[in-house]
Amino acid sequence: MSVDQGRIAERATADSRQSARVRYDRATADLDPPLAIVDLGAFDRNAADMTRRAALAGNGGGNGARPIRVATKSLRCRYLIERALATPGYRGVMCYSLPEALWLHAAGTSDDLLVAYPTVDRRALRALAADGEARRHITIMTDSPAHLDVVDRALGDGHPEIRVCLDLDVSWRPLGRRPAVHIGTRRSPLHTPEQAAGFAQAIARRAGFRLAGVMGYEGQIAGLGDAPPGHPLKAQLIRLIQGRSVPELGRRRAEHHESSQPDKRDPGEADRQRDRRPGDREHQPEAKPGHPELLHQRFQQEPFGRESRRQRQPGQRQ
């Protein structure tokens, strides 16, 4: 993208936002703040554009279109979560806490709920253990034996089987596996395939837990826009980081995948997958390092909402 093209795109985006603001002001002129509105047309167009990009990325990787899991930390309205899930190409929810996952399950929002972070909420863990249906459809995140110890203490000996997902560190370390330089999020102590395989095997040997998937958040790729307006040098640096991180993560991801195959973590897991009833499916939320430009590069969402908290005065700008 040239500098002139970038400026044209910025002006077009600014014009679109200003036009949307005028429409929203007109629609809420007779309402008193505080209020929040959502443009459902823009919301649906953004959702469809995301699935289009996911399909391109999946097809480019040779694995078909990949479903998108809705992250509730970013979308804090149950109606909108369910509206996104009703869109073809979306499947499952990533919840920010176990109590939220239990609530969404009870509401029938989804039958595939992943808790994004290791939980130490003892009351919620006991509620999960006591609900057989919830245990089939909710998976908690874990990254260490110490966390599983917390779960064991909360639930007691002989507790029902809890589905767990390995949280992997998929940050980029330019100096090999040495942590002196660390680019990306620090989500987990499981960085190498050997560390992930060792913990997976420990879960397989441990009563009361079942390994259901692996997850990695490549913040240095997915969390950074590679075309920040007005910062060409920063854009070059970000693209350099992403260009080096993607192939390294692709190789490591393949090794992680190989180390977590069902027959290597639990001899009975392959039989359980074959006998699983409809709706009781395995889910593996994971980073897809291939073709990030199709999902992220220069991606501008259409503004779809506005929040107003203060009473507007005549002539006052919001």
N, C-alpha and C positions, 0 to 999 in steps of 0.2 A: 504494500500500500504506500503510495507516494504521500509527501507532505500535503499537497493540494487535495488529494483524495481524502486524507484524514480530516482536514479542515472542513471539507464539504460534508463529510459524515457527521462531524461534531455539530455543525450548524443544523443539519437535518434532525439530529437527535434533540437539540435544544428547542427547535420549532415544534417537534412532536410533543415534548413535555409541556411547553407553554400552551399548546392547543388543548392538551388533556386537562391542564389546570383550569382553563377557562370553562371547559365542559363540566368539571367537577364542582367548581364554584357555582355554576348555574344550577346544577342538580341539587345542591345542598343549601341554596340561598335561604330557604325558609326553615332550616333546621338549626338548633342551637348546639354549639360545641359543649362538651367533647363528643366527637364522632369519628368514625372511620368508615370509609367506603371502599368497595372493590369493583373495578371494571371487569365483569366476568368475560366480556368479549376479549379483552387484552389478556386476561388470565389464561383463557383457553388457547389463544394463539401462541402464547409463550410455551404452554405445555406441549402443544403440537410440534413447535419448533425444536424443543428438547428431544422428543422422540425421533424426529427426523434426523437429528445429528447423531443420536445413539445408534440408529439403524445404519447410517453411513459408517460409523466407527466399527460397528460389529461386523458388517459385511466386508469392510476392508481388512479386518483381522481374520476372516475366514470362519467365524463362529456364529454368523447370523446376528440378527438384531438382539441387543441386550436390554432387558427390562430395566426401568429406572425405579429405584426405591425412594420413597418420599421421606425427607428428613423433617421431622416435626419441630426440631429446634428452630428451623427457619420459617415454617408455616404453622402459625399458632392458632389456627381456626379449624375446628373439626369438619365443618361443612366444606371448606376448601380442600382439606386433606382427602375427604371422600370424593370430592369432585375430580381431583387429580387422579385418584385411583380408578375412577370410572373411565378414564381416558385410555384407549388402547396403547400399550407400551409401558404402562406403569404397573408395578406389582410390589406389594410389601411396604412396610413402614419402618423407618429407623427412629426410635423413640429416644428422648433425652433422659428418661428415667424409667425405672421399673414400675412405680405407681402409675405413670402415664400409660405404659404398655398394658397394664392390667385394666385400666379404665377403657382404653380403646378396644381391647379385646371384648370386654363386657358389653360395649356399645355396638359390637359387630362391625367395626370399621374395617378390620383386616384380620385374616387368619395367618398372617406371616409378619410377626413383629420382632424386631431386633432392638435390644437395648444398647445404645451407642457406647456406653462407658461401663467399666466394672462397677457393680453396685455393692454397697455395704448397708443397704436399707434392710434391717432385720425384719421389720414388720412386713414389708413388701415381699421379701423372700419367703416368709412363712405363708403369706397369702398365695403366692405362686405354688408352693409345694402342696397346699391344700386343695388346689383347683386342677383336676386332671385335664380338663379341656384346655385351660390356659397353658399348662405344661407342654401340651402338644404343639402349641402355636407361638410361644414366646421363647426367645433365645436370649440369654444374657451374655455379655462380653466378659472375657477374662484374659489376663496376660501373665499370670504367675501362680505358682502353687500357693503362695501366701493368700491370694484372693480366694482360692478354693477352700482354704482353711477357714476363712471368715464365713463362707457359706455353710460349711459343715458345722461350725459352732452355732450358727443361727438356727439351723434346722435339726441338729441332733443326729445321733447314730441311726443308720438305716433309713435315711430320708429318701423320698422318691427321686427318680432320675430327673436331673435338670439339664436342659439343652444349653450348651455353651459354644461360643464362637471365639476363635483365637484372634486377638488384636495384634497385628504385626506392625513393626516399625518399618515403613517403606520410605524413609527419608533418604537423601543422597549424601554419601560420605566420599568426597572427592579423593581422599587419601586411602582408598580401599576401605577396609572394615575398621580402621582406626577411628575412634570418635573425636579426634582432635578438631576436625572441621565437620560440622553437622548442619546440613541445609534441609529444612523441613520441620515438621512437627515432631515433638518428643512424646508420642502416644504410648509406647510400649518398650519393654526391655528386650523384646524378641526381634532382633534385627537380622540375624543370619538364618539360612535354611536349617542349619544344625540346631540352633536354639529352638526354632519352631517345631522341628521334628521331635526333639527331646521332650518338649512340653506336651505335644500331641500324644506321644507314647505314654507319658505319665497320666494323662487324662484317661486313656484307654484302659489303664490298669487300675484306675481309681473308681471304687463303687460310688454310685449316686450321681454320676455325670456322664454326659454323652456329647461327643464332639460333633457339631452340626455344620460348621463352616469356618471360614477364615475371612478376615477383613483387613484391608490396609487403606489408609488415607494418605495419598501422595500430595500433601499440601503444597510442595514446591512446584507442582504441575497444575493441579486442579484449583489451588487456592490463590494463584497469581494470574491476573490479567496480563497478557504479553504485549499489550499496546496501550500503555498509560498515556492519555492525551498530554502533549506538551513535554514529554520526557523521553526523547529518542534514545539517549544513552542507557537509561534505565530499561527501556524496552529491549535493547540489544543484550544487556546483561541477563535479563530474565529469560530471553530466548536461548541464550547460551547455556544457562543452568538447565532449562528444560530439555534442550537438545542433548545434553550429556546425561541427564538423569533418566530419560525415557528408555534408552537401550539397556542401561545398567539395571533398571528396575524390571524390564522385560525378562532379562536373564535370571534375575533373582526370583521373580514371580514363578517362572517355570520350575525352578528348583523347589520353591515352597509348595507348589501344586503337587509335584512328584512325591514330596515327603509326607503329604497329608491325604493320600489315596485311602479309601475305606479299608482295603485288605491289609494296609500297613499299620492302621491305627487300631483296628478292632476286627478280629476274624468274623464276628457275627454281624458287623455293620452292613456288609453287602447283602446278607439275607434280609435284614430289616428294611433296606432300601427297596428290595424287590417286592416285599410284602406290604409296603406302606400303602395305606388307604388314600383315596383321592383327598387332596387338601392337606395331607400330612407330609408335605414335600420338604426335601432338603433345600436350604437356600445358602448360597455362598456369596454374600456381599463382599466385593473385592475391587481393588483398583484395577482398571484396565489401561495399562500404559500406552497401548498402541493408538495412534491417530488422535492425540489430544487436541490437535488443531481443529478437528471437526467438531469437537464438543465445546471448546473453550476459546480458541483464538478469535479475537475481535468480536466476541459474541455480545451483543447489546440487547437486553430484554426490553420489551415494551413496558413503559410504566403502567401498572394496573391498579394502584391504590393510593389513597391519601388519608392522612390522619390529621385531625384538627383538635387541639386541646384547650385553646383559649378563646374567650369571647372576642370576636372581631369588633373593632370600633370603626365608625365611619372614616374612610380614608386610610385606615391602618393596613399595612401589608402583613400578610401572614408569615 
